[in-house]
Amino acid sequence: MVARNIKLSISYEGTNYYGWQRQPDRQTIQGEIEKAINKIFGQRVDLIGSGRTDAGVHAIEQTANFLIDSEIKCDKVKFALNSQLPQQIRINDSVEVNKEFHSRYDAVGKTYIYKIYNNRVSNPFLSKYALFVPFNLDIEKIRGASKLLIGTHDFNAFRSENLVAKNTIRTVHNININKDGNLILFEITGDGFLYNMVRIIVGTMIKIGSNKKEVNCIEEALKTGNRQLLGHTVRPHGLFLKKVYYKVLDTHGSML
């Protein structure tokens, strides 16, 4: 039987998981889905994700694919896997794609959301999904500062100092900052993101919005690559992978 390439659209609540990537003796999203695939199909697979998410990070729509020898109808795969997965992980869609499709290498962009609950008193219903910030934030100042990040830049300063990256050039297409009552939503779209890049951007905007850093720290950091000019790396629980974008076609000619 010829192996088929199955693409999954996945949502998960990452609070109790050590991120996406499979790890020995730890619960991860990739590990749980691979175990479910093995249970359903009796085959061990290497589930390829569009990228890693850290411990505690959530996904509205993560993308992954795997090769399998099976004649099961694609639209049945999601139901079969969901029957074996924890409730915090759901397969929203399962489709067959061409053999060359690769969830990571074929991705051309991503959108992330970061949520902040900005009030003097915390909200217990949002404690796992939004960063609590008890002091006032100047939204207009943050919006102005965020425009400095739009475009193609060397984002060397906006990455974890513990990670060596071969290429730190990235393009940020858009940053929207919306306020709904006490909830502030950062929505950032780019061609790709360095490790901790979104969380450092948000941490910097919090410093700027609370007048603890000047807006020009962004321009200086982009010029010099100096991480120390920027804000802290905010906690992971407010971060959601919203969407992964592709330009390839599936086996039926539909855009993925």
N, C-alpha and C positions, 0 to 999 in steps of 0.2 A: 504493500500500500504506500502511495506517495504521501509524504508529510504535508499537512496543511498548515497555513500560517493564520493564527487566530488573533485578532486585535480586540482588546478589552478596554472598556471605559469604566473607571473605578472611582467610587467615593469612599472615603474613610474618615473616621473620627480617631485622631492619632494620639489621644491623651495617654493611653496605656501601652503604647507601642514604642519600640526603640527605633523609630524611623522606618523608611522604606526597605533599606538593604538587608538582605538575609544575614543573620549573625548566629553563631553557635550559641545555644543555650539561652537565647533571648527571643522574645516575641517581636516579630517585625511584619510589616504588611506583605512584602514579597514572600517571606517564609510561610505565612498563613495561606496565601493563595496557591503557592506551589504545593503545599501539603494537600489542599483541596483538589487540585488537578490530579495529583498522584492517586488520591482516593477514588476519584471518579473514573479516571482512564486507566489506572494501573501502570502509568508511565511517569518517570521522573523527567521534568522539563526545566529549562533555564528560562525563567520569566524575565523578559527584557522591559524595564520601565523607561519612561521618557527622561528620567533623572531621579536623583535621590531626594527625599525629604527627610528632615531631621526628626529626632525623637520629639513627640508632642505636636508636630505639625500635622494639619489636616489637609484633605483634598476634596474639592467639589467634583473635579474631573481629572484624575490621573489617567495616563494612557500606558498600556503595556501590550506586549505580544509574545506568543510562544508557538513553537512548532509541535504538532501532534499527529500521530497516526490514528485517525478515527473517522468514522463515517457519520458521527452524530451531527444533526442539523445545527448550524451556527447559533440560531436564535434560541436553541435549547441549552446551550452551554452556560449562559448566564444563570438560568434557573437551577441547573445542576450544581454549579459552583456555590451559589447562594445558599443552597440547602446544607452545605458543609462548612460555610464560613461563619465566623462570629458576627453578631449583629452590627458591630462597629465597622464592618467592611462589606460593601455591596458592589456587585457587578451590575452596572446599569445597562450595558450593551455588549454584545459579542458578535463580531462580523469576521468573515473570511477576507483576507487581503492577499495581495500578490506576495510571492515568496521572498522578494527582495526588501519588502517593507521592514524597517527597523525603527522601533518606537523612539529610540534616543537619537540616532544619527540622522533620521529624516525630519526631526522636529525643526521648525523654522522660527518658532516664537512661543512665549508663554505669558500668561497673565497670572499675577499673584494678588491676593487681597490681604491686607493687614487691618485688624480691628482694634480700636482703642475705645474704652469706656471712660469718658472724661466727665467726672462728677466728684463732689466732695465725699460721697458715700458710695461704696462699691455695690455692684448688682450681683447677687448670688447666682442668678440664672445665666450670667455671662462670664462667670469666673474662669471657666475652662476654655472660653472662645474669644476673649477680648482682654487686652492689657488694661489694667486699671491705672489711670493717671488722675490723681486727685487735685492737681493744680491747673489753673487756667491756661489754655493754649490759644495762641493767636492764629486762627485758621487762614486768614488772608496773608499773613506773613509766611506761613508754611507753603501756601499755594505759590507765592512768588518765588520762594527759594527752590521749590521743586522744578520750576521751569529751567533752572540751570543744569539739570541732569538730563534734559531731553536732548537726544542726538547721539552721535557716536563719540565715545570718550575712552580714555584709559582709566578704568575703574579699580586700579590697583589698591587704592586706599580703602575701597569699599568691599573688602574681603577679609576673611579670617586670617589673622597673622600667622596662624599655625599651618596654613595650607600654601604650598608652592603651586602656582598656576603658570602654565606655559604661555598662555595668552590672556591678557586682562582687558583687551579691547571688547567693549560691548556697546550695543545700540539700544537705548531706551526710546521706545516709540511714543509712549504716552504715560502720564501720571495724572490720575483724577483723585481729588480729595473731597469727599462729600461728608456732610454732617447731618445726621438725622436724630434730633433731640440730643442726647448725651453720647451717642455713638458716632465715632469718626471712622470712616472707611478710606483707607489708602488702596487704590487700585493701580497697579504698575504693570505695564506691558513692555516687553523687550524681546530681542532675538535670543537672549539667553542671560543667565545670571550666575555670578560667582558665588562661591560658598559664603553664606551669611549676608550677601549683598543687600537683599531687601530689608533684612532686620537691622542692618547698619544704617540704611537710608532712613528708616522710620525712627531709629534712635536719634539720628542727627536732627530730623525734623522736630522731634520733641524738644530737644535742646534749643533749637532756633525759635520754636513757637512759645517757649517759656522764657525767652530772652537770656538764656544762659550761654548761647553762642551767637555770633554774628553770621549773617547770610553769606558773607564772603569766605567763610571757612570751606564752603563747597568748592568754589573756584580754586582756592589754594590747594585743597586736597587733590583735585583733579590734575593740577599742574605738577605737584610734588610727589604724589603717591603716599603722603604721610598719613597713616591711620590715626595718629594721635590728635589730628585736627578735628576729627569727627566725633559724633556722639557714640554712646555705648551700643552694644548689640542687644536689642530687646529680646525678651523671652519668646520661645517658639509658639506658645499656645494660641497667639492671636493671628498666626499665619495660615493662609489657605491657598493651595494651588487651585486656581479657578479653571484654567483652560490651557491646553497644549495645541499648537497649530501646526498643520502639515500642508504640503503642496502636492503630495503624491495621490494617485488614484487607487481605489480598491479594485478587486477583480470584476466588479460590476460597473466600473467607470465613474463611480461617485467620488466626490471630493471628501477626503478624511478630515 
